[in-house]
Amino acid sequence: MHIKILGYHIFQKGGTSRSNLNMMRALIEAGHEVTYINYVGFRQSHLNKFVSESGAFLKKVNMITFKGLKSIVDADMLILTREDFFHLSREVKYYQNHITILGEIHGPLNTIAESENLALETIDAVRVSTPEIAEAFKARFEYPFVFPMYVNTNHIELNPFPVEHTQNLMIKARFEDQVKDISYALRLMRYIVHIKGEHQVHLYLQGYGPSLELYETLIQYYQLETNVHINTPIPKDYIYISTSFYETLGYSILEAIGSGNRACIYPGDDGVLASIYKSFYAVSFMNKNLDDDYHILKEMFEKTYSQSERTADVEQFKRQFSKDNSVENLIQRTMSLAEEHHQDAITKPQKSANRYYYLGVIGRTIKRMKRLTPHIPKPQNNLLFKGYQKGRSVLFKVESNIKTYRNRKRQVSAKHVFIESFHGKNFSGDPKYIALAVQRLYPDTHIYVSSVNALVDMEIRSYQMTPVRFGSKAYVKAFEQCRYIVINGNLWDRLTKHPDQKVIQTWHGFPMKRMVNDLNDSTERMNQSKMFQPRMLKWDVVLSSSQYYESLITSAFNLKQHPQLVIWNDGAPRNSVLLQNDEEKRSNIQEKYLLTKDTSKRYILFCPTWRKGERHTVSELDLKALIGLLPENYDILVKLHPNEGHMQKVYQNMHPRIHCFDNSLVDIQELYIISDALITDYSSAIFDYAHLNRPIIVLTEDVDDYKQEVGFYFDIESLSNIDRVASNAKAVSDVILNKKHVNHQSMTQQLMGYDQPQTDEQVAKRMMTL
């Protein structure tokens, strides 16, 4: 039998590539003719090296590059190893109906989009990993021709002896955090090493992929350079770690068990891995609670993996993975279902195979060009540079015209919401709390959140929302399909608003300093006003937290120039969480940032505002002197302004009881909740924090200079119950230790009187009915 296998890129290491190699070896050994079609193009030199590394059996396999329909016809059987290849079956069946087509699902079912074109009417049978997945597939797609069968595991040699003790951990996976969640393993290592003091524990990461930069950043941020190693030699003895949200089998888990090592794995959100590995002594299951998982690993470190347990595991492995997964059984089960699957007459399909090939070539070419672009020198000649700039402006004009044309044709969905906090620099503020309320009240809504880096991506995914990189094609596509847009700044100028879209402007905090049309400097005022007005005209709704706040933003943003704009007097959604007084939430936030749930700890939040010009220290206040004057159970949390995030390491390394977090991971409302006092200068943090009725200390350094340069909307001296203190550690510590509760009600009623515990949900409901 001539069998063709279409795979994506067998030259990349991974579970699907390993599965395809094992299948090809077994087919060749069974006497079949095998052609493997690689979707990604390759060179002969790549193939020669791959054959020498993977085995001589590949010399008997006809290895070709996918070049459209001609590549996947003229065979007795075609195996499609990715669901995004399934649509090609229509053309194959139309032109050569005798070919039996098997579709293989190697990824989790939840990753198959509702819009995915599976063309199941022309797929004879589908193979999945487990009976549970088979039943779920049948139910979801109303397609009965599915059978469960583990992939071929013949490459795994079973070590009869156990690895009894080790404190090495290992993960071997594609670096794709939205799937593998390796960032959780790094947070767990931070907890093990820095909180529990287990400095002898080491984690080895083996892999490649788009999240490599994220993992390198987290290793440095968590100060794990000594304990976490990326793509270095792996020790022979280790405990394998799997933190994936979903897995259909986990080849690396199998390989670890086969080698005599143990594994500590997350069962998956769907529990699939628990059903596969529950019978193995070598396997323990984590639950993604830091303290629980530490104790699970601690027990594995201390407990011996005995010879009797190992012998039982070897027998279980043979029973479970070596039985009935031969290629002849695969072929027989496929043919049996194909006979049952009576297909209707196939209408002539669109020629998608060749188009799919060319799109792949174009996509990979564009990626290569993007990689090369930064290395192309900019024109030095003035005329050339002007030509370059002119060319860019023409391109942007053409792009704008195309977007306007497309805008008339596209539709927006009321089940899609687009969220942007601080232009994607973090996930916080009113947009975050509106998004969370929408998620609670309308769970079927798909929420996209703007992000500028992998750390923000990670934070967004922790709330089961979809990050989209600011300015990317995915970002524009996400924006264009959403009816509701929630922002706390301004829309990116290159986005084209659809007439049916509703833009909800929340702004970012109660203004203390003058803005836009109210600036003292007339030149700066005119420049900002000119740029701001066309952006403001895109808003449909603006939120207000008081009558006084409304008067300020009306003046600052010149809202009277936009008569269609609606002002909602519902308050600030970000402050609902401050008014809910949730002790469990406080405990969870403390664990998130400080990796502890110690109720005896007291935290002082230091929140300086930004000054123009680069500084080497954000304040005259000596924080080390201050921490020395406070009891041992007091820590200082430093929240830097986004423009001074480069100073994070300075403060993080200043003292063991001084903590400074990367702004990409910080939600300041959460820091308010766990803080017992606030130190600031003239930051709008004063107003939100006042809802908690805790001490607020305002440092009076350079206040006159700032008042002259930028200007205030009101005199800080007029704010009652706020302690104005010089930047003196002793004076500040005296206030902290002598004041525990302050009544700020007069201030909050005047400036934020509309804020309520239910403001977030109230705004979400109003928005979703627009």
RORO-968840 format. One record per residue (C-alpha): x, z, y; residue number from 1; residue in one letter. Coordinates in steps of 0.25 Angstrom, whole numbers, plus 5000, padded with zeros to 4 digits. Last residue first. Layout:
BEGIN
> x_z_y_i_aa
> X_Z_Y_NUM_A
...
This chain:
BEGIN
> x_z_y_i_aa
> 4898_5094_5199_770_L
> 4893_5103_5188_769_T
> 4907_5106_5182_768_M
> 4912_5111_5196_767_M
> 4901_5121_5198_766_R
> 4903_5127_5184_765_K
> 4918_5128_5186_764_A
> 4916_5134_5200_763_V
> 4907_5145_5194_762_Q
> 4917_5147_5182_761_E
> 4929_5150_5191_760_D
> 4921_5158_5201_759_T
> 4916_5168_5190_758_Q
> 4924_5180_5194_757_P
> 4921_5177_5209_756_Q
> 4928_5171_5221_755_D
> 4919_5168_5233_754_Y
> 4924_5180_5241_753_G
> 4938_5174_5241_752_M
> 4943_5177_5256_751_L
> 4933_5187_5262_750_Q
> 4929_5194_5249_749_Q
> 4943_5193_5243_748_T
> 4949_5200_5255_747_M
> 4939_5211_5256_746_S
> 4940_5213_5241_745_Q
> 4955_5216_5241_744_H
> 4953_5230_5236_743_N
> 4967_5235_5231_742_V
> 4971_5241_5218_741_H
> 4985_5246_5213_740_K
> 4992_5250_5226_739_K
> 5004_5260_5226_738_N
> 5013_5253_5216_737_L
> 5012_5239_5221_736_I
> 5012_5243_5236_735_V
> 5025_5251_5234_734_D
> 5032_5240_5226_733_S
> 5030_5231_5238_732_V
> 5036_5240_5248_731_A
> 5048_5243_5239_730_K
> 5050_5228_5236_729_A
> 5050_5224_5251_728_N
> 5045_5211_5255_727_S
> 5036_5217_5266_726_A
> 5022_5221_5262_725_V
> 5008_5217_5266_724_R
> 4999_5224_5257_723_D
> 4985_5218_5256_722_I
> 4973_5226_5257_721_N
> 4967_5218_5269_720_S
> 4971_5204_5272_719_L
> 4972_5203_5288_718_S
> 4987_5204_5288_717_E
> 4988_5191_5280_716_I
> 4983_5185_5293_715_D
> 4974_5173_5290_714_F
> 4975_5158_5287_713_Y
> 4990_5159_5287_712_F
> 5000_5149_5293_711_G
> 5010_5140_5288_710_V
> 5023_5141_5297_709_E
> 5019_5153_5306_708_Q
> 5012_5161_5295_707_K
> 5024_5159_5286_706_Y
> 5034_5164_5296_705_D
> 5026_5176_5299_704_D
> 5024_5180_5284_703_V
> 5039_5179_5281_702_D
> 5038_5191_5272_701_E
> 5025_5199_5272_700_T
> 5024_5201_5257_699_L
> 5009_5203_5253_698_V
> 5006_5213_5243_697_I
> 4992_5212_5236_696_I
> 4988_5224_5228_695_P
> 4976_5222_5218_694_R
> 4962_5219_5221_693_N
> 4961_5208_5210_692_L
> 4954_5198_5220_691_H
> 4965_5200_5230_690_A
> 4974_5191_5220_689_Y
> 4967_5179_5224_688_D
> 4969_5181_5239_687_F
> 4983_5186_5239_686_I
> 4988_5174_5230_685_A
> 4986_5166_5243_684_S
> 5001_5169_5246_683_S
> 5005_5175_5258_682_Y
> 5016_5185_5253_681_D
> 5013_5189_5239_680_T
> 5014_5202_5230_679_I
> 5002_5204_5221_678_L
> 4998_5216_5213_677_A
> 4994_5220_5199_676_D
> 4996_5206_5193_675_S
> 4989_5202_5180_674_I
> 4977_5195_5186_673_I
> 4985_5189_5198_672_Y
> 4995_5183_5188_671_L
> 4983_5176_5181_670_E
> 4978_5171_5195_669_Q
> 4992_5165_5197_668_I
> 4991_5156_5185_667_D
> 5006_5153_5181_666_V
> 5012_5144_5171_665_L
> 5016_5132_5180_664_S
> 5021_5143_5190_663_N
> 5032_5148_5180_662_D
> 5031_5163_5180_661_F
> 5039_5174_5187_660_C
> 5040_5187_5181_659_H
> 5047_5199_5187_658_I
> 5049_5211_5177_657_R
> 5061_5206_5170_656_P
> 5068_5203_5183_655_H
> 5072_5191_5191_654_M
> 5072_5180_5180_653_N
> 5057_5176_5182_652_Q
> 5059_5177_5197_651_Y
> 5071_5167_5198_650_V
> 5065_5158_5187_649_K
> 5052_5156_5195_648_Q
> 5059_5151_5207_647_M
> 5056_5136_5205_646_H
> 5042_5140_5206_645_G
> 5043_5141_5221_644_E
> 5033_5130_5225_643_N
> 5023_5135_5214_642_P
> 5023_5148_5222_641_H
> 5029_5159_5213_640_L
> 5021_5169_5205_639_K
> 5030_5181_5202_638_V
> 5025_5192_5193_637_L
> 5031_5206_5195_636_I
> 5031_5216_5184_635_D
> 5027_5231_5184_634_Y
> 5028_5240_5171_633_N
> 5041_5245_5175_632_E
> 5037_5251_5188_631_P
> 5040_5244_5201_630_L
> 5052_5246_5210_629_L
> 5061_5237_5202_628_G
> 5051_5226_5202_627_I
> 5051_5226_5217_626_L
> 5066_5226_5218_625_A
> 5066_5214_5209_624_K
> 5055_5207_5217_623_L
> 5063_5208_5230_622_D
> 5053_5203_5240_621_L
> 5059_5193_5249_620_E
> 5051_5182_5243_619_S
> 5051_5169_5235_618_V
> 5066_5169_5232_617_T
> 5075_5157_5232_616_H
> 5066_5150_5242_615_R
> 5064_5135_5244_614_E
> 5057_5131_5257_613_G
> 5042_5133_5260_612_K
> 5037_5146_5257_611_R
> 5028_5149_5244_610_W
> 5020_5161_5242_609_T
> 5024_5173_5234_608_P
> 5016_5179_5222_607_C
> 5022_5192_5217_606_F
> 5012_5197_5206_605_L
> 5015_5212_5202_604_I
> 5012_5215_5188_603_Y
> 5009_5228_5181_602_R
> 5011_5230_5166_601_K
> 5004_5241_5159_600_S
> 4994_5232_5152_599_T
> 5004_5225_5144_598_D
> 4999_5212_5139_597_K
> 5012_5205_5138_596_T
> 5018_5191_5139_595_L
> 5020_5191_5154_594_L
> 5013_5179_5158_593_Y
> 5002_5176_5147_592_K
> 5002_5190_5143_591_E
> 4998_5195_5156_590_Q
> 4988_5184_5158_589_I
> 4982_5189_5144_588_N
> 4981_5203_5149_587_S
> 4975_5200_5162_586_R
> 4964_5191_5155_585_K
> 4961_5203_5146_584_E
> 4959_5211_5158_583_E
> 4949_5202_5165_582_D
> 4946_5206_5179_581_N
> 4937_5193_5182_580_Q
> 4940_5192_5197_579_L
> 4954_5187_5195_578_L
> 4949_5176_5185_577_V
> 4939_5172_5195_576_S
> 4950_5170_5205_575_N
> 4954_5156_5201_574_R
> 4940_5151_5202_573_P
> 4941_5153_5218_572_A
> 4927_5155_5224_571_G
> 4913_5149_5222_570_D
> 4911_5144_5236_569_N
> 4912_5129_5232_568_W
> 4915_5120_5244_567_I
> 4910_5105_5243_566_V
> 4918_5094_5249_565_L
> 4909_5082_5253_564_Q
> 4912_5085_5268_563_P
> 4927_5083_5266_562_H
> 4933_5083_5280_561_Q
> 4927_5097_5282_560_K
> 4937_5101_5271_559_L
> 4949_5101_5281_558_N
> 4958_5107_5270_557_F
> 4963_5119_5279_556_A
> 4950_5121_5286_555_S
> 4940_5120_5275_554_T
> 4950_5128_5266_553_I
> 4950_5140_5276_552_L
> 4935_5140_5278_551_S
> 4932_5140_5264_550_E
> 4942_5151_5261_549_Y
> 4934_5159_5272_548_Y
> 4921_5156_5265_547_Q
> 4927_5161_5252_546_S
> 4933_5156_5239_545_S
> 4931_5141_5241_544_S
> 4932_5130_5231_543_L
> 4933_5115_5235_542_V
> 4924_5104_5229_541_V
> 4924_5089_5230_540_D
> 4939_5087_5233_539_W
> 4945_5073_5235_538_K
> 4944_5074_5251_537_L
> 4954_5085_5250_536_M
> 4965_5075_5245_535_R
> 4962_5066_5257_534_P
> 4963_5078_5267_533_Q
> 4976_5084_5262_532_F
> 4987_5074_5265_531_M
> 4982_5073_5280_530_K
> 4980_5088_5281_529_S
> 4994_5091_5276_528_Q
> 5001_5082_5286_527_N
> 4992_5087_5298_526_M
> 4995_5102_5294_525_R
> 5010_5100_5292_524_E
> 5011_5094_5306_523_T
> 5002_5104_5312_522_S
> 5009_5116_5306_521_D
> 4999_5128_5306_520_N
> 4992_5123_5293_519_L
> 4977_5123_5294_518_D
> 4974_5109_5290_517_N
> 4983_5110_5277_516_V
> 4984_5125_5273_515_M
> 4986_5138_5280_514_R
> 4991_5150_5272_513_K
> 4982_5160_5265_512_M
> 4974_5150_5258_511_P
> 4966_5155_5246_510_F
> 4971_5149_5233_509_G
> 4973_5135_5227_508_H
> 4963_5125_5231_507_W
> 4950_5124_5222_506_T
> 4947_5110_5224_505_Q
> 4936_5104_5214_504_I
> 4937_5089_5213_503_V
> 4925_5082_5207_502_K
> 4926_5069_5201_501_Q
> 4915_5059_5201_500_D
> 4921_5050_5213_499_P
> 4934_5049_5205_498_H
> 4946_5055_5212_497_K
> 4959_5047_5211_496_T
> 4972_5055_5208_495_L
> 4984_5050_5215_494_R
> 4983_5061_5226_493_D
> 4984_5072_5216_492_W
> 4972_5081_5219_491_L
> 4974_5092_5229_490_N
> 4976_5107_5226_489_G
> 4967_5117_5218_488_N
> 4961_5106_5209_487_I
> 4949_5105_5200_486_V
> 4944_5091_5196_485_I
> 4931_5089_5189_484_Y
> 4927_5075_5184_483_R
> 4939_5073_5176_482_C
> 4943_5060_5170_481_Q
> 4952_5055_5181_480_E
> 4959_5068_5182_479_F
> 4963_5068_5167_478_A
> 4968_5053_5168_477_K
> 4976_5056_5181_476_V
> 4983_5068_5174_475_Y
> 4985_5060_5161_474_A
> 4992_5050_5169_473_K
> 5001_5060_5175_472_S
> 5001_5066_5189_471_G
> 5000_5081_5185_470_F
> 5001_5082_5170_469_R
> 4988_5085_5163_468_V
> 4986_5098_5156_467_P
> 4973_5099_5147_466_T
> 4966_5112_5145_465_M
> 4966_5122_5134_464_Q
> 4970_5134_5143_463_Y
> 4984_5135_5137_462_S
> 4985_5120_5139_461_R
> 4985_5122_5154_460_I
> 4997_5132_5154_459_E
> 5005_5123_5145_458_M
> 5002_5111_5154_457_D
> 5007_5119_5166_456_V
> 5020_5122_5159_455_L
> 5021_5107_5155_454_A
> 5021_5103_5170_453_N
> 5013_5098_5181_452_V
> 4999_5101_5176_451_S
> 4985_5096_5179_450_S
> 4973_5102_5170_449_V
> 4963_5094_5162_448_Y
> 4951_5101_5158_447_I
> 4942_5095_5147_446_H
> 4928_5101_5148_445_T
> 4921_5105_5134_444_D
> 4923_5120_5137_443_P
> 4914_5120_5150_442_Y
> 4913_5134_5154_441_L
> 4926_5140_5149_440_R
> 4934_5127_5152_439_Q
> 4928_5125_5165_438_V
> 4931_5140_5169_437_A
> 4946_5138_5164_436_L
> 4946_5125_5173_435_A
> 4941_5132_5185_434_I
> 4951_5143_5183_433_Y
> 4962_5133_5182_432_K
> 4958_5125_5194_431_P
> 4956_5138_5203_430_D
> 4971_5142_5201_429_G
> 4980_5140_5189_428_S
> 4986_5129_5180_427_F
> 5000_5126_5186_426_N
> 5007_5115_5194_425_K
> 4996_5105_5191_424_G
> 4993_5102_5205_423_H
> 4991_5116_5209_422_F
> 4980_5118_5198_421_S
> 4973_5105_5194_420_E
> 4961_5104_5184_419_I
> 4954_5091_5180_418_F
> 4941_5093_5172_417_V
> 4934_5084_5162_416_H
> 4920_5086_5156_415_K
> 4914_5080_5169_414_A
> 4921_5067_5165_413_S
> 4926_5057_5175_412_V
> 4923_5042_5174_411_Q
> 4933_5030_5178_410_R
> 4929_5017_5184_409_K
> 4930_5019_5199_408_R
> 4942_5028_5197_407_N
> 4949_5016_5190_406_R
> 4948_5008_5203_405_Y
> 4953_5019_5212_404_T
> 4964_5022_5202_403_K
> 4969_5008_5202_402_I
> 4969_5008_5217_401_N
> 4977_5021_5218_400_S
> 4987_5015_5208_399_E
> 4989_5003_5216_398_V
> 4991_5011_5228_397_K
> 5001_5020_5220_396_F
> 5008_5008_5216_395_L
> 5009_5002_5230_394_V
> 5015_5016_5235_393_S
> 5025_5016_5224_392_R
> 5030_5002_5227_391_G
> 5031_5006_5242_390_K
> 5040_5018_5238_389_Q
> 5049_5009_5229_388_Y
> 5050_4998_5240_387_G
> 5053_5009_5250_386_K
> 5064_5014_5240_385_F
> 5069_5000_5239_384_L
> 5070_4998_5254_383_L
> 5077_5012_5255_382_N
> 5087_5009_5244_381_N
> 5089_5021_5235_380_Q
> 5078_5017_5225_379_P
> 5075_5028_5215_378_K
> 5084_5029_5203_377_P
> 5077_5026_5189_376_I
> 5079_5039_5180_375_H
> 5065_5045_5183_374_P
> 5059_5032_5178_373_T
> 5065_5032_5165_372_L
> 5056_5041_5158_371_R
> 5044_5035_5165_370_K
> 5048_5021_5160_369_M
> 5049_5027_5145_368_R
> 5035_5032_5146_367_K
> 5030_5019_5152_366_I
> 5036_5012_5140_365_T
> 5030_5021_5130_364_R
> 5016_5019_5136_363_G
> 5018_5004_5137_362_I
> 5022_5003_5122_361_V
> 5010_5012_5118_360_G
> 5001_5004_5126_359_L
> 5006_4991_5119_358_Y
> 5004_4997_5105_357_Y
> 4990_5002_5108_356_Y
> 4986_4989_5114_355_R
> 4991_4982_5101_354_N
> 4982_4992_5093_353_A
> 4970_4992_5102_352_S
> 4965_4978_5100_351_K
> 4950_4981_5103_350_Q
> 4942_4982_5090_349_P
> 4935_4971_5083_348_K
> 4923_4978_5077_347_T
> 4925_4985_5063_346_I
> 4914_4984_5053_345_A
> 4910_4997_5048_344_D
> 4920_5006_5040_343_Q
> 4917_5012_5027_342_H
> 4926_5025_5026_341_H
> 4924_5029_5011_340_E
> 4934_5019_5006_339_E
> 4944_5024_5017_338_A
> 4942_5038_5013_337_L
> 4947_5035_4999_336_S
> 4958_5026_5005_335_M
> 4963_5038_5014_334_T
> 4962_5048_5002_333_R
> 4970_5039_4993_332_Q
> 4981_5036_5004_331_I
> 4983_5050_5007_330_L
> 4983_5054_4992_329_N
> 4994_5043_4990_328_E
> 5002_5048_5002_327_V
> 5003_5062_4996_326_S
> 4996_5074_5002_325_N
> 4989_5079_4990_324_D
> 4997_5092_4988_323_K
> 5010_5094_4995_322_S
> 5005_5101_5007_321_F
> 4996_5112_5002_320_Q
> 5000_5115_4988_319_R
> 5015_5113_4991_318_K
> 5015_5121_5003_317_F
> 5007_5132_4996_316_Q
> 5018_5132_4985_315_E
> 5029_5133_4996_314_V
> 5021_5144_5003_313_D
> 5020_5153_4990_312_A
> 5035_5152_4988_311_T
> 5038_5156_5002_310_R
> 5029_5168_5001_309_E
> 5036_5172_4988_308_S
> 5049_5170_4995_307_Q
> 5045_5179_5007_306_S
> 5044_5176_5022_305_Y
> 5049_5189_5027_304_T
> 5042_5196_5038_303_K
> 5049_5200_5051_302_E
> 5050_5187_5059_301_F
> 5036_5183_5053_300_M
> 5030_5196_5058_299_E
> 5036_5194_5072_298_K
> 5030_5180_5072_297_L
> 5016_5185_5070_296_I
> 5019_5197_5080_295_H
> 5024_5186_5091_294_Y
> 5011_5178_5088_293_D
> 5002_5190_5091_292_D
> 5009_5193_5104_291_D
> 5009_5179_5109_290_L
> 4995_5175_5105_289_N
> 4996_5161_5099_288_K
> 4989_5164_5086_287_N
> 5000_5163_5076_286_M
> 4999_5160_5061_285_F
> 5009_5164_5051_284_S
> 5014_5154_5040_283_V
> 5025_5156_5029_282_A
> 5015_5163_5020_281_Y
> 5007_5149_5020_280_F
> 4992_5149_5016_279_S
> 4987_5148_5031_278_K
> 4995_5135_5034_277_Y
> 4985_5124_5034_276_I
> 4972_5132_5038_275_S
> 4980_5139_5049_274_A
> 4986_5126_5054_273_L
> 4972_5120_5056_272_V
> 4967_5132_5064_271_G
> 4961_5123_5075_270_D
> 4968_5130_5087_269_D
> 4981_5129_5078_268_G
> 4985_5139_5068_267_P
> 4997_5143_5076_266_Y
> 5009_5144_5067_265_I
> 5020_5153_5063_264_C
> 5028_5146_5052_263_A
> 5038_5151_5041_262_R
> 5050_5144_5036_261_N
> 5053_5140_5022_260_G
> 5056_5125_5025_259_S
> 5042_5121_5020_258_G
> 5035_5131_5030_257_I
> 5043_5125_5041_256_A
> 5040_5111_5037_255_E
> 5025_5114_5036_254_L
> 5025_5120_5050_253_I
> 5033_5108_5055_252_S
> 5022_5098_5049_251_Y
> 5011_5105_5057_250_G
> 4998_5102_5050_249_L
> 4987_5098_5059_248_T
> 4991_5106_5071_247_E
> 4984_5111_5083_246_Y
> 4987_5120_5095_245_F
> 5002_5120_5090_244_S
> 5009_5134_5090_243_T
> 5018_5131_5077_242_S
> 5030_5140_5075_241_I
> 5039_5139_5063_240_Y
> 5047_5151_5059_239_I
> 5062_5148_5057_238_Y
> 5073_5147_5048_237_D
> 5082_5134_5047_236_K
> 5085_5136_5062_235_P
> 5081_5124_5071_234_I
> 5092_5116_5078_233_P
> 5088_5115_5093_232_T
> 5076_5107_5098_231_N
> 5071_5117_5108_230_I
> 5076_5132_5106_229_H
> 5068_5144_5110_228_V
> 5075_5158_5110_227_N
> 5087_5157_5120_226_T
> 5080_5148_5130_225_E
> 5067_5157_5130_224_L
> 5066_5161_5144_223_Q
> 5051_5159_5145_222_Y
> 5053_5149_5156_221_Y
> 5065_5142_5149_220_Q
> 5058_5141_5136_219_I
> 5045_5136_5143_218_L
> 5052_5125_5151_217_T
> 5059_5120_5138_216_E
> 5045_5120_5131_215_Y
> 5038_5113_5143_214_L
> 5049_5102_5143_213_E
> 5048_5100_5128_212_L
> 5033_5098_5130_211_S
> 5033_5083_5129_210_P
> 5039_5082_5115_209_G
> 5050_5086_5106_208_Y
> 5052_5095_5095_207_G
> 5059_5107_5089_206_Q
> 5057_5121_5095_205_L
> 5065_5133_5090_204_Y
> 5060_5147_5093_203_L
> 5070_5159_5092_202_H
> 5067_5174_5090_201_V
> 5079_5183_5092_200_Q
> 5074_5187_5106_199_H
> 5062_5195_5101_198_E
> 5060_5203_5113_197_G
> 5045_5204_5112_196_K
> 5042_5199_5126_195_I
> 5054_5190_5129_194_H
> 5057_5184_5115_193_V
> 5043_5184_5108_192_I
> 5035_5182_5120_191_Y
> 5043_5171_5125_190_R
> 5043_5165_5111_189_M
> 5028_5166_5111_188_L
> 5028_5158_5124_187_R
> 5037_5148_5118_186_L
> 5028_5146_5106_185_A
> 5016_5145_5115_184_Y
> 5023_5133_5122_183_S
> 5024_5127_5109_182_I
> 5009_5123_5110_181_D
> 5010_5112_5100_180_K
> 4999_5103_5105_179_V
> 4999_5104_5121_178_Q
> 5014_5108_5119_177_D
> 5019_5095_5114_176_E
> 5033_5097_5110_175_F
> 5032_5091_5096_174_R
> 5034_5101_5085_173_A
> 5044_5110_5078_172_K
> 5043_5124_5082_171_I
> 5053_5135_5076_170_M
> 5054_5150_5077_169_L
> 5066_5158_5072_168_N
> 5065_5172_5069_167_Q
> 5067_5170_5054_166_T
> 5065_5178_5041_165_H
> 5062_5173_5027_164_E
> 5064_5158_5027_163_V
> 5057_5156_5014_162_P
> 5063_5149_5001_161_F
> 5056_5137_4994_160_P
> 5059_5127_5005_159_N
> 5049_5116_5004_158_L
> 5054_5102_5008_157_E
> 5045_5096_5018_156_I
> 5046_5081_5018_155_H
> 5034_5079_5008_154_N
> 5024_5085_5018_153_T
> 5014_5073_5019_152_N
> 5003_5076_5028_151_V
> 4991_5085_5024_150_Y
> 4978_5079_5020_149_M
> 4964_5080_5025_148_P
> 4955_5069_5024_147_F
> 4946_5062_5034_146_V
> 4936_5051_5032_145_F
> 4924_5059_5037_144_P
> 4924_5055_5052_143_Y
> 4914_5062_5061_142_E
> 4925_5063_5071_141_F
> 4924_5078_5074_140_R
> 4919_5082_5060_139_A
> 4928_5074_5052_138_K
> 4940_5078_5060_137_F
> 4936_5093_5059_136_A
> 4934_5091_5044_135_E
> 4948_5084_5042_134_A
> 4955_5094_5051_133_I
> 4950_5106_5042_132_E
> 4954_5098_5029_131_P
> 4968_5097_5035_130_T
> 4978_5087_5040_129_S
> 4970_5075_5043_128_V
> 4969_5061_5037_127_R
> 4959_5051_5042_126_V
> 4953_5039_5034_125_A
> 4948_5025_5036_124_D
> 4950_5024_5051_123_I
> 4942_5013_5056_122_T
> 4930_5021_5060_121_E
> 4939_5032_5065_120_L
> 4943_5024_5077_119_A
> 4950_5037_5082_118_L
> 4949_5033_5097_117_N
> 4952_5047_5104_116_E
> 4942_5050_5115_115_S
> 4939_5064_5109_114_E
> 4954_5067_5109_113_A
> 4961_5070_5096_112_I
> 4969_5082_5099_111_T
> 4959_5091_5093_110_N
> 4961_5085_5080_109_L
> 4975_5090_5078_108_P
> 4986_5079_5076_107_G
> 4990_5072_5063_106_H
> 4977_5064_5061_105_I
> 4980_5053_5052_104_E
> 4971_5040_5051_103_G
> 4971_5032_5039_102_L
> 4968_5017_5039_101_I
> 4965_5008_5027_100_T
> 4968_4994_5030_99_I
> 4958_4984_5024_98_H
> 4951_4982_5038_97_N
> 4963_4974_5043_96_Q
> 4959_4968_5057_95_Y
> 4948_4977_5061_94_Y
> 4953_4989_5053_93_K
> 4967_4988_5060_92_V
> 4960_4987_5074_91_E
> 4951_4999_5072_90_R
> 4962_5007_5066_89_S
> 4970_5007_5079_88_L
> 4961_5018_5084_87_H
> 4967_5028_5075_86_F
> 4981_5027_5081_85_F
> 4977_5039_5091_84_D
> 4974_5047_5079_83_E
> 4989_5047_5074_82_R
> 4994_5043_5060_81_T
> 4987_5030_5058_80_L
> 4989_5026_5043_79_I
> 4986_5012_5040_78_L
> 4984_5007_5025_77_M
> 4984_4994_5018_76_D
> 4993_4987_5029_75_A
> 4993_4975_5037_74_D
> 4989_4982_5050_73_V
> 4996_4993_5059_72_I
> 5007_4985_5066_71_S
> 4999_4973_5069_70_K
> 4990_4981_5077_69_L
> 4999_4985_5088_68_G
> 5014_4986_5088_67_K
> 5017_4999_5081_66_F
> 5032_5000_5078_65_T
> 5037_4998_5063_64_I
> 5043_5006_5052_63_M
> 5041_4999_5038_62_N
> 5044_5011_5029_61_V
> 5054_5009_5017_60_K
> 5066_5013_5026_59_K
> 5057_5025_5029_58_L
> 5060_5030_5015_57_F
> 5075_5032_5019_56_A
> 5071_5045_5027_55_G
> 5068_5051_5040_54_S
> 5082_5052_5047_53_E
> 5087_5038_5043_52_S
> 5074_5032_5045_51_V
> 5072_5038_5059_50_F
> 5086_5033_5063_49_K
> 5083_5019_5058_48_N
> 5069_5019_5065_47_L
> 5075_5023_5079_46_H
> 5086_5012_5078_45_S
> 5075_5002_5074_44_Q
> 5068_5006_5088_43_R
> 5054_5012_5089_42_F
> 5041_5010_5095_41_G
> 5030_5020_5095_40_V
> 5018_5018_5086_39_Y
> 5027_5018_5074_38_N
> 5021_5010_5062_37_I
> 5025_5014_5048_36_Y
> 5024_5004_5037_35_T
> 5023_5009_5023_34_V
> 5022_5001_5010_33_E
> 5018_5011_4999_32_H
> 5026_5015_4987_31_G
> 5022_5030_4986_30_A
> 5036_5034_4991_29_E
> 5034_5025_5003_28_I
> 5021_5032_5006_27_L
> 5027_5046_5004_26_A
> 5038_5042_5014_25_R
> 5028_5036_5024_24_M
> 5019_5049_5023_23_M
> 5031_5058_5025_22_N
> 5036_5050_5037_21_L
> 5022_5050_5043_20_N
> 5020_5065_5042_19_S
> 5033_5068_5048_18_R
> 5029_5059_5060_17_S
> 5016_5066_5061_16_T
> 5023_5079_5061_15_G
> 5033_5076_5071_14_G
> 5046_5069_5074_13_K
> 5046_5057_5083_12_Q
> 5051_5044_5076_11_F
> 5037_5043_5069_10_I
> 5031_5039_5082_9_H
> 5016_5036_5082_8_Y
> 5012_5033_5068_7_G
> 5005_5021_5061_6_L
> 5007_5021_5046_5_I
> 5005_5008_5038_4_K
> 5003_5008_5023_3_I
> 5005_4996_5014_2_H
> 5000_5000_5000_1_M
